[in-house]
Amino acid sequence: MGPGHPEQPERLRAIERGLEAERFQSLGRVESPAASLDAILRVHPQAYVSALEEAAPREGYAALDSDTLMCPKTLEAIWRAAGGAVAAVDEVMSGAADTAFVAARPPGHHASARNPMGFCFVNNVAVAARHAQAAYGAERVAIVDFDVHHGNGTQDIFWSDNSVLFCSTHQAPFYPGTGGRNETGEHGTIVNAPLFAGSTGDAFHEALADRILPRLRDFAPDLILISAGFDAHERDPLGGLRLKERDFGEATKRLLDVADKSCGGRLVSLLEGGYDLEALSGSVSAHVLALMGA
């Protein structure tokens, strides 16, 4: 997205360095394929896809808003980020893998069906949910978002859909200005647990235990998806929460416990935010260790 932008390629390099440690050598590693148009169109209309293609520059940068830019390679990255989400669902729903983590950028949870926003173009977690429903007959899919920013795009996409439960912890009041506890969707399947700036891991885990995990258990999903943003870490330059690496690992274990009891352990996690490179590397490592059952 241009020099100095926090949503930078070095984010994935930092994650790769963290996952080079010996304890991660048993991981299966697969390059994300490009998503099919059909997979994208389950969430985004053709007119929006065409608008993204037309906006992509042949050289330099094109700004879609003040935060969200495209370069000549952005379209490929968009399709591969969504394709990674689809491929991970395939791996987990087919039983080829127990869990999966998709380290891809750009992120997606701010993108609504018709609008890019906040570094996001295609809503990858929504594409994953719709693929699980269309390809594997999943009747109930749950999405848990612990990015420091509220996943307004995901909430908007599933606002009136009782087959998808969307749960979010996030800093509030904060960008993008949504995510109040009173935002519950048409069928009560939106669950927001906002946290004040300065909140520590204790408040985060309390929000999970009191508001999100009980709803998740009651919903009994066929698949759990995580919008895994690590910008709630205390070192992150874009957030004001005070989580540590171990908080992400513990939250992952709690979500896996629900997955084990509800859906045979099927869980797919997709990277969202996280902009301090050292904190991102350590937090993803703790998250992936938990996904591995360590």
N, C-alpha and C positions, 0 to 999 in steps of 0.2 A: 504493500500500500504506500510505498514511498519511504525515503530516508527519514528516520526519527519516529516513525509510526510505531506504537506499542504492539500492534498485531503484525509481527515481523517473522521472517523465516527462521531466525535464530531460536524461536520458541520450540520448533520441532527438533532442532539440533540439540538443544538443552535436554529435551526428553530422551532423545536417542543416547546421549552420553550417560544419563542416569540409568538407562536400561541395559547398558553394556556390562554392568556388574555381574559377577559370577552367579549370583542367586537368580538371575533372570535368563540364564542360558537355556533353560528348558522351554522357554516361550516359543510357540509357533509364530512366525513373523511373515506377513503376507502384504504385498503392495496393493494399495487400494485400486480397484478397477474404476472406470468411469461408469456412472449410473446410466441406466437406460432412460430414454425419454419417458416411457410409461411410468417408471418409478417416480420421476419428478412430477409428472402431471397428476398423480394422485393427491398432491398437495398444492401445487402451483399451476395456475391456468396457462395455456399456451401463449396467450398475449404477454404474460409476464416473462416467460422464458425467452420469447422473441425480443422483448425489450432489453433483457440482459445481453443477448447476443449482439444487438444493435449498438448498445452502449460501450461494448468492449473496444478499447482503442487499438490501433495497429502499432502505435508507438507512444511512449510517454504514459501519462496517467489521465484517467477520466474520473471525476468526482461525482458520485451519485448523491451524496450528501456531505456534510462537513467532516464526517468521520470515516466514510466508506468509499474507497477508491478502487479502481480497476487498472491493471496494466495488461499488456498483451497476453500474458499467461494466466490471468485470473480465471477465465472461463474453464480452462482445463482443471485448475485447482478446485473450482466449485463443483464440477461434475465428479471429480475423484473423491472429494470429501463426502458427498452424498453417496457415491458408489461404495465407499468404505463402510458407511452405515448399513447399506443393503447387504453387502458381503458378510458383515459381522452377524447380522440377523440370520442369514443363511447358515453360517457355521453353527450358531447356537441352536436354532430351531431344528436343524437336521440332526443334531447330536454329535457333530464332528468336533465341537468344542463345548466346554462347560460354560465359559464366560468369554467375553471379548472386550478389548479396549481399542478404540479407534483414535489414533493420534493423527489427526488431520486438521488442516486449516484451509479456508476460513471457517470460523465457527458459524452457528446457525440459529441460535435460539431467539434472536431479536427479529429475524425475518418473518413477516406475516405472509399470507398467501400471495399478496400482490405488491409488497413493498420491501425493499432492502433497508437495513437500518443497523447501526451500531456494529460495523465490521462484518455484517452477516448478509448473505444473498439468498441462499436456499436453506430452508429449515431442515437440517439433517436429521434431527431426532424425530420430527414429524414424518419425514420420508421413511425412516426406519419403522415407525409404528404402523404406517399404512401398508408397508411391504409385508410386515408380519401378519396383518389381517388378510391381505389379498392373496399372498402366496401360501400361507400356512393355516389359515382359518382361525387365527387368534381372535377370540371373542372379546377379551378384555386385555388392554395393554396399559401399563402404568408408567408414567414418566416422573422421575424425581430430579429436580434441578437444584444444585447447591452452589451455583455461580453467585458471586457477590451482587450481580445485577439480575433483576427479575427477567425471566424469559417471557416477555410480553408477546412475542410472536407466536410461541408455542401455545400460550394461553388463548390467544385470539383464534388460532386455528381450531382448537378443540373445545371452545367455549360452549357449544351447543351439542356436543357429542358425548353421549353417556357410555360409550364403549372405551373411552380413554380417560384415565385419571391423571391429572396433572398436579403435582405437588412441588412447592418451591420454598426454600429458605433463601433469603436475600437481605441486603441492607436496605432500609427505608427510613425516612424519605431519601431517595437517591435515584439516579438514572435507571430506567427510563420514565419513572414517575408512576408506575403501575405496581400491582401486587399487594393491595390492601387485603386485610382479613375478610372484608365484606365482599370481595370479588370471588364468587363461588360458582359461576357458570349457570347455565339454564337447568342443569340436572344435579347441581351440588357436587360435581366432579372436579372442581377447581379448589385446591387447598393451598392457601398462602400462609406462610409463617414468617412475617417480616421481623428483622432484627435491627436494633438501633446501632448507629455507628459506635465503635468501641467494644461491641459485644465479643466475648471470648468463646472458646470452645464449649464452656459449660452451658452458655445460653443456646448455642447451636445444637448441642445434643439434647437439651431440654425441649427445644422446638421439634426436633425429630421425634422424641419419645412421646410428647404430649399431643402433637397435632398431625404428624405425618405417618408414623409407623402404624398407629391404630387404624387409620383410614386405608392404608395400604393392605393391611391384613384383612380388613372387612371386604375390600374390593376383590381380593383373591385373583390377581392378574395371571394371565397365561405367559406373560413376558414382562420383565422389568427393564426399562431403559433409564440410563442416567445421563443427564446433561451435566457433565463433570467440568465445572469451572473451578479453577484453583486461585482465583483472584480474591477470595475471602481470606487468604493468608495474610498474616500481620505485616509482611514485608512488601505486599503488592502496592505499586504506586497508584493504581486506579481505584482502590477500595479503602474502606475504613473499618473493616472487621479485623479480628485479631486471632484467627485460627492458626494452628500449627500443623506441621506435616502429619502428626499422629492423629489429629482430629479427622482428617480425610480418610485415613486408614480405618479408624474406628467406625465412622459412618458407613463406609463400604461394607464392613463386616455385618453391621446391623441390617443393611439392605439385602445382603446375601442370605442372612438368616430367614428373612421373609421369603426370598426367592426359593430357598430350599423347601420351605413348608408349602408354598403356593404353586410353584410352577417348575418343579424339578431342578431348581437352581439356575434356570435360564435367565441370564442377565447380560446386557450389552451396555457398555459405557462409551460415551462420545465426548471428546475434548471440546470445551467451550473456551472460557477465558483463563487467565493466568499470565501475568506480564512481568513479574520479577523472575529472571531466568533461574536463579539458584533455588528460589522457593518453588517454582514450577517443577523443576527436576526432582526435588526431594518429595514434593507432594504427590506427583504422579507415581514415583517409586513406591511410596506407602500405599497408594490406591491399588496399583497393580499387584503388589505383594498380597494384599487382602483378596483381590480377585483370584489369585493363584491358590488361595487357601492357607497362606503362610501366616 
